[in-house]
Amino acid sequence: MIKVYDASFYYHKGRELFSGLSFELPERETLAILGANGAGKTSLLRCLMRFLKFKKGSAFFGGADLGSIREDEFWRKVSYVPQAKACVFGHTCLNMVIMGRSPYIGTGRRPKQADVDAALTTMRSLGLENIASRPVSSLSGGELQMALIARALVKDPEILIMDEPESNLDLRNQLRVLELIEKLRAERNITIVVNTHFPGHALRIADRTLFLGSEGHVYGKTVEAVNEANIRKFYGVDSVILSVDAPAFNVPAVVPMGICEKKFFWRRYEKAV
C-alpha cells in the first residue's frame, strides 16, 4: 500500500504545486494521476521516488516511512518508466533491459547468466525478442517505450511508477501500452502509479484517480472521480463521457467539446429546438 499524508511541494516558496495532499492506494491497484501541464504530476512522482523531497507531510510504502527505506531495498521494490525520448547510447536493447537488474547485480559487477536470462524472458513476454540485439538509438518511439517498460519489469517490482508512458506515441502503440498495463494489473502482484494526460485512459486502466491542479486536488475511485465536472474544473474543458460497446468489452471514451468559455454548437442547437 502507498500512503501519502498532508504532503506539499514547491520549487519557489509561496508558489506551491500541491498542498494538503493525502491519499491511500491499496496494494495491487492502479492509480492514474491527471491534471493540466504544470499541475505537479511529474513532481509528485519524483517525490514518491525520492528524487525530490516533500516540503511537508509524509509518505509510506508498505507501512515503512519512505525516507527510512534503504536505497538498495527501495530500488528492488520500485521500478520507474520515464517518458520515452530519443537515446544516443550505443547499448543494445538487451543490455539496456539488463540494467534494470542493477539492484541485484551490484555496483561494478558483471551481470550473471541469470540476469541475462531474466532480461530475455521479460523481452519475450512483451514481444520484444526481435529487437534485443539492436542499438537503443535505432529504436522507434513505440519500441523504445516498450523497452523501457521491459527494463522496469525485469526485476519483478512490487511498485511500478510510469510517467506518461503513452504520450508521443501513435494510436497503435498507445493501445499496446494500455493493454500491457491492463495485463499487469490482472496478472501480477504489482501496484501501478501512472501519470497521464488522458482522462479516457484513466477510465480504462485505473482503479483510482488523483486530479491535481491550481484548484486543489480530488482523489477517489476512477468511476466516480473521472467525471465531466472534474474535467472542467482541472482542465478548463467541457467534455462528454461516453461508453462505447466493443466486441469483447465496453470502452470508456472522453470526448472534449471545447474550452469552457466558448458556446458550443450543440448548446445553441438545443436552445433552438
Salt bridges, closest charged atoms under 4 A:
ASP6 OD2 - LYS56 NZ 3.60
GLU29 OE1 - ARG208 NE 2.66
GLU71 OE1 - ARG50 NH2 2.92
ASP72 OD2 - ARG70 NH2 3.00
GLU73 OE2 - LYS77 NZ 3.35
ASP115 OD1 - ARG101 NE 2.96
GLU143 OE2 - ARG134 NH1 3.22
ASP156 OD1 - ARG188 NH1 3.55
GLU164 OE2 - HIS197 NE2 3.20
GLU166 OE2 - HIS201 ND1 2.86
GLU182 OE2 - ARG204 NE 3.21
ASP207 OD1 - ARG185 NH2 2.85
ASP238 OD1 - ARG232 NH1 2.38
ASP238 OD2 - ARG267 NH2 3.28
